[in-house]
């Protein structure tokens, strides 16, 4: 982590801003105009309002508030913000492409597991990147030797480290810093600080051994048990992957347009006419909730229609959802073939719909459905890093809550004409579709 986020990316920024060890551009043209870099820093800071808190700390102004940039913030900037902000900012495209190649290799490094081909890609990828770095920044000039610090050479050994120690997510961390952070509060004496530290370490070790040997971690927990969910949360056995959180509306009437969207969704779901659905559903049968929490470490997503306006609120309403789309929809002569397709949009409403037993709907017992109303983003383009660009939002879709996968962030391009969706979920958050069920 120190290698990538505290050294390489910082040195690249220093090179781009003309502040690296007194070096000029030489025969290159990689330095950014100061006003351009200031604009990138300001846009980075402004983007914090549309990036959920779950993604990490609010990004600082990388141009003017360098002291606030930690390894964590540089990591997020490298992987998500930098590729957006640096697009078309260099005089020559080669410098941007070189940066993007670095991002791609780091993304492979951060995978939870690797194939032999992945490790080979990391090794060859860093080798090519270092060679290109020498051409662009070192320029094969002895006077510019300071552009090649040891950290650039160390990239050539990342693949060796993976083969020796495993995936980098297991050790690209700050265990010593975290341990020191746990020790600092235990210092009670300024005169004898080490005695306090020694006693705390011994006591903590003893408690850890007791917990393991007697299997009593919950019984001797020193702090109060953490409440998993707030009072008033709603869950249903039909939806084991999520729980709804308050506040919620029970008696407040829905608008006719919103109710009709729910009815149309159920009409498609049960393959019945709208009139049939309305026989068994009234607006009073629909509750609205403000939040949905994906279980097993998933995200907490908010319904935009239930939020109050706060100046410092960070947007947690945009989501990724997956629907089955008939690839033969335009040709009615062919049998339907459904393919899981990813969409992005703003979660506007969360509904709990209660339907009675009804033979016309093939419901043999009362049924509860959890639905989501989402305003779909109209994707207009995407880049090599699978980042999606959109300008407008389309019509509201009402889908089953099981389709909603996770939060996504957004950031505006420096032109202000488009939004870029930041999806950090990775392959592990993708749903599995069994065509047999």
C-alpha positions, 0 to 999 in steps of 0.5 A, a space after each residue: 500500500 505504501 508503494 502504490 498510494 504513498 509513493 508512486 501515485 504521489 510522485 506522478 502527481 508531483 511530476 504532473 504539477 512540476 514539483 518533482 525534485 526540481 525537474 522540468 519536462 525535458 523533451 516531454 510535455 506531461 506537466 499540467 497547467 496550474 489552473 487545470 490541476 486546481 480545477 481537478 482538485 476542486 472537482 474532486 472535493 465537490 464530488 464528495 457530496 455524490 459519493 456515499 459515505 460507505 465508499 470512504 472519507 470525503 475526498 479532499 482537494 488534492 491540489 490545495 489540501 495535500 496534507 489531508 490526502 491519506 493512502 486511503 484517499 489516494 487509493 480511491 482517487 487513483 482507481 475512480 476519480 483520477 481516470 475521470 478528472 485527467 481525461 483530455 487534460 494532458 497535451 499528449 494522450 500517451 500520458 493519460 493512457 500510461 496512467 490508465 494502464 497503471 490503474 488497470 494493473 492495480 485493479 488486478 492486484 486488488 482482486 480477491 483471488 488470482 489465476 496464474 494468468 492474472 499473476 503473469 499479467 501483473 508481472 508483464 504489465 508492470 514491466 511494460 509500464 516501467 519501461 514506458 515510464 522511463 521513456 516518458 519521464 526519465 527520457 534516458 537522460 542521466 540528468 533525470 536519474 532522480 525520476 527513477 526512485 527505488 519505488 518504480 523498480 519495486 513495482 517489478 517485484 509485486 508479482 513475486 510478492 503475490 506468489 510468496 505471500 498471497 493476495 495483496 488485500 491480505 497485507 496491503 494494510 497498516 497493521 502496526 499503525 492500527 495496533 499503535 492506535 489501540 495502544 494510545 488510549 491506554 496510556 494513563 501515566 505520562 511519567 510511566 507510559 510504558 508500564 501502562 502499555 505493558 499492562 494493557 498488552 498483557 491484559 488484552 492477550 489474557 482475555 484473547 486466550 480466555 475467549 478462544 479456550 472457553 469459547 465465551 467471546 459473547 459472554 465477556 464482551 466489555 462493551 455493550 452489544 451492538 444492535 444490528 438494526 434499529 427498532 422498527 426494522 422490517 424483514 420478511 422470510 421471502 427476502 432473506 438478503 435485505 432488511 428495511 429500516 425506518 422511517 416508514 409511511 403507512 397511512 400517507 396516500 400515494 399519488 395516482 401515478 406512483 400507484 399505477 407504476 406499482 400496478 403495472 409492475 405487478 401486472 408484468 410479474 403475474 402476467 395479468 391485466 391491470 384491472 385484475 391487479 387492481 381488484 386485489 390491491 389498493 393504495 392502503 395495501 402499500 407501505 413506503 420505507 426510507 432505507 434498505 440494508 443488504 445483509 452479510 456486509 452489504 450496503 445501506 441504500 436510501 430512498 430519495 423521496 423519503 430524505 430531508 434536504 441537508 447541506 452536508 449529506 452524501 448521496 446514498 440513493 444511486 444503486 446498481 440493479 440487475 434485470 433479466 432482459 429478453 434478447 429476442 424481445 424485438 422478434 416475437 417469432 422467437 422464444 424468449 431468451 433471458 439475459 441478466 443485464 446491469 442497470 444503474 439508477 436512483 432509488 426513489 421509493 421502497 414499497 412493501 406490497 401486501 396481496 391477499 390469497 387470490 386464485 386469479 394471481 396464483 397466490 394460495 396464501 397472503 403474499 408480501 412483496 418488497 419493491 423498488 422504484 428506480 429512475 434509470 440512468 441513460 448510459 451514453 458511453 463507457 471507458 476501458 475501466 468499465 466506468 459508465 457515463 450518463 447525462 439524463 435519467 429515464 422513466 421510473 421502473 418498479 422492480 423486485 428488491 432482490 434485483 437491487 445489488 449495491 450502492 454506486 457513487 457518481 462524479 461529474 466530469 470537469 466539463 459538467 455535461 456528464 456524470 460518471 458512475 463509480 461502481 466499486 462492487 467487483 465480481 463478488 457482488 454480482 448476482 447468480 442467475 439459475 435458468 432452471 428456477 
